[in-house]
Amino acid sequence: MLWFYQDTTMNVPAIASAPRPATLDDIPALTRLWQETGLYRPYNLPEWDVAFALQSPNANLLVWEDVNNALIACILAGHDGHRGWIYYVGVTPDHQKTGLGRKIVTTAEDWLRSCGVWRMQLMVRSENSAMQDYYRHLGYNALDVTVMQKNINVPPADRLPADQEDGVSAGSIPAG
């Protein structure tokens, strides 16, 4: 793996030259990163979101590491054959404002472009004006739409694997 070094005045380890595909083994580190960057929501269990993304041919969950193999950034890109979406864009505070966020977003955009997607979107929580400004800086525009949601299946946190009908392990990763 190639490495590049950042400005030595920043006191952060060197980072990999590119992200790599995530694996199920990354779930603990992704959970920490999502908690550290405000992306974690208790109703979206990382075990389920990561497993679901890794099983989909229309999704690409990428992680970026430093030279110590610590996970320092991530992004999930996916598409429906028409629109691409990015989710879970996270960069550790020590690596924010270094250009790493832009690099991982560009990597996801390139992957979506290679899939034939011509338009991509993302959602930013309405109270997160700093991230709204950040994405505008990257060329994204706010749309005059309302995102609506309907649960059409039992939420992952409430599912029980067939072999766990006694309710012991509602957070187990589904077999797939």
C-alpha positions as CSV (number, residue, x, y, z in Angstrom):
1,M,0.0,0.0,0.0
2,L,1.3,3.5,-0.8
3,W,1.4,6.2,1.9
4,F,1.7,9.9,1.8
5,Y,2.6,12.2,4.5
6,Q,0.8,15.3,5.6
7,D,2.1,18.6,6.8
8,T,4.5,17.7,9.7
9,T,3.1,20.6,11.8
10,M,-0.2,18.7,12.1
11,N,1.0,16.0,14.4
12,V,-1.1,13.3,12.9
13,P,0.1,10.0,11.4
14,A,0.6,9.5,7.6
15,I,-2.4,8.1,5.8
16,A,-3.0,5.6,3.0
17,S,-3.0,7.0,-0.5
18,A,-6.5,5.6,-1.1
19,P,-9.4,4.0,0.7
20,R,-10.1,0.3,0.7
21,P,-13.4,-1.6,0.7
22,A,-14.8,-2.1,4.2
23,T,-15.3,-5.6,5.7
24,L,-17.4,-6.9,8.6
25,D,-14.2,-6.7,10.7
26,D,-14.4,-2.9,10.4
27,I,-17.7,-2.7,12.3
28,P,-16.2,-1.8,15.7
29,A,-13.9,0.9,14.2
30,L,-16.8,2.2,12.0
31,T,-19.0,2.4,15.1
32,R,-16.4,4.4,16.9
33,L,-15.9,6.7,14.0
34,W,-19.7,7.2,13.6
35,Q,-20.0,8.0,17.3
36,E,-17.0,10.4,17.2
37,T,-18.3,12.3,14.2
38,G,-22.0,12.4,15.2
39,L,-23.2,10.0,12.5
40,Y,-24.2,7.2,14.9
41,R,-27.9,6.8,15.6
42,P,-29.1,4.0,17.9
43,Y,-31.9,3.0,15.6
44,N,-29.4,2.3,12.8
45,L,-27.2,-0.4,14.2
46,P,-23.8,-0.4,12.4
47,E,-23.8,-4.2,12.4
48,W,-26.9,-4.2,10.2
49,D,-26.1,-1.2,8.0
50,V,-22.6,-2.5,7.2
51,A,-23.7,-6.1,6.5
52,F,-26.5,-4.8,4.3
53,A,-24.2,-2.5,2.3
54,L,-21.5,-5.2,1.9
55,Q,-24.1,-7.7,0.5
56,S,-25.4,-5.2,-2.1
57,P,-23.9,-5.0,-5.6
58,N,-25.1,-1.4,-5.8
59,A,-23.3,-0.2,-2.7
60,N,-19.7,0.5,-1.9
61,L,-18.6,1.1,1.7
62,L,-15.1,2.5,1.8
63,V,-12.7,3.1,4.7
64,W,-9.5,5.1,4.9
65,E,-6.7,4.2,7.3
66,D,-3.6,5.8,8.7
67,V,-0.2,4.1,8.8
68,N,-1.1,2.5,12.1
69,N,-4.2,0.9,10.4
70,A,-6.5,3.1,12.4
71,L,-9.7,3.9,10.6
72,I,-9.8,7.6,10.0
73,A,-12.5,8.2,7.3
74,C,-15.4,6.4,5.7
75,I,-18.1,6.8,3.1
76,L,-21.0,4.7,1.8
77,A,-22.0,5.2,-1.8
78,G,-25.0,3.5,-3.4
79,H,-27.3,3.8,-6.4
80,D,-30.7,2.7,-7.7
81,G,-29.7,2.7,-11.3
82,H,-30.6,6.4,-11.7
83,R,-29.5,8.4,-8.7
84,G,-26.5,7.9,-6.6
85,W,-26.4,8.6,-2.9
86,I,-23.7,9.0,-0.4
87,Y,-24.1,8.3,3.3
88,Y,-21.9,8.0,6.4
89,V,-19.3,10.5,5.3
90,G,-17.1,10.7,8.3
91,V,-13.5,11.9,9.0
92,T,-11.9,11.9,12.4
93,P,-11.5,15.3,14.0
94,D,-7.7,15.1,13.8
95,H,-8.0,14.7,10.0
96,Q,-10.7,17.2,9.3
97,K,-9.7,20.3,7.3
98,T,-6.9,18.3,5.6
99,G,-8.6,17.6,2.3
100,L,-9.4,14.0,3.3
101,G,-13.1,14.6,3.3
102,R,-13.0,15.9,-0.3
103,K,-10.8,13.0,-1.4
104,I,-13.2,10.4,0.0
105,V,-16.3,12.1,-1.5
106,T,-14.5,12.4,-4.8
107,T,-13.7,8.6,-4.6
108,A,-17.4,7.8,-4.1
109,E,-18.4,10.2,-6.9
110,D,-15.9,8.4,-9.2
111,W,-17.3,5.0,-8.2
112,L,-20.9,6.1,-8.9
113,R,-19.8,7.6,-12.2
114,S,-18.2,4.3,-13.2
115,C,-21.6,2.6,-12.4
116,G,-23.2,4.9,-15.0
117,V,-24.8,7.2,-12.4
118,W,-25.1,10.8,-13.6
119,R,-26.7,12.5,-10.6
120,M,-25.9,12.0,-7.0
121,Q,-27.5,13.2,-3.8
122,L,-27.0,13.2,-0.1
123,M,-29.0,14.0,3.0
124,V,-27.8,16.4,5.7
125,R,-29.7,16.9,8.9
126,S,-31.5,20.2,8.9
127,E,-29.7,21.4,12.0
128,N,-26.3,20.7,10.6
129,S,-25.6,23.9,8.9
130,A,-21.8,23.4,8.9
131,M,-22.1,20.3,6.8
132,Q,-24.6,22.0,4.5
133,D,-22.0,24.7,3.9
134,Y,-19.3,22.1,3.4
135,Y,-21.3,20.2,0.7
136,R,-22.1,23.5,-1.0
137,H,-18.4,24.1,-1.1
138,L,-18.0,20.8,-2.9
139,G,-20.5,21.8,-5.5
140,Y,-23.8,20.3,-4.1
141,N,-27.0,22.3,-4.2
142,A,-29.9,22.2,-1.8
143,L,-33.1,21.0,-3.4
144,D,-36.6,22.1,-2.6
145,V,-37.8,18.6,-1.6
146,T,-39.1,16.9,1.5
147,V,-37.6,13.5,2.2
148,M,-40.3,11.2,3.5
149,Q,-39.9,7.7,5.0
150,K,-42.0,4.7,5.7
151,N,-40.8,1.6,7.5
152,I,-41.9,-1.4,5.3
153,N,-40.2,-4.1,7.3
154,V,-39.3,-4.8,10.9
155,P,-36.4,-2.4,11.8
156,P,-33.1,-4.3,12.2
157,A,-32.8,-3.5,15.9
158,D,-36.1,-5.4,16.4
159,R,-35.4,-8.4,14.3
160,L,-34.6,-11.8,15.8
161,P,-32.5,-14.3,13.9
162,A,-34.4,-17.6,13.4
163,D,-32.1,-19.4,15.8
164,Q,-32.6,-16.7,18.4
165,E,-36.3,-16.7,18.9
166,D,-35.8,-16.5,22.7
167,G,-34.9,-12.8,22.2
168,V,-31.3,-13.1,23.4
169,S,-29.6,-11.6,20.4
170,A,-31.6,-8.9,18.5
171,G,-28.4,-7.3,17.3
172,S,-26.8,-10.2,15.5
173,I,-25.7,-9.8,11.9
174,P,-28.0,-11.6,9.5
175,A,-26.7,-14.6,7.6
176,G,-26.5,-13.7,3.9
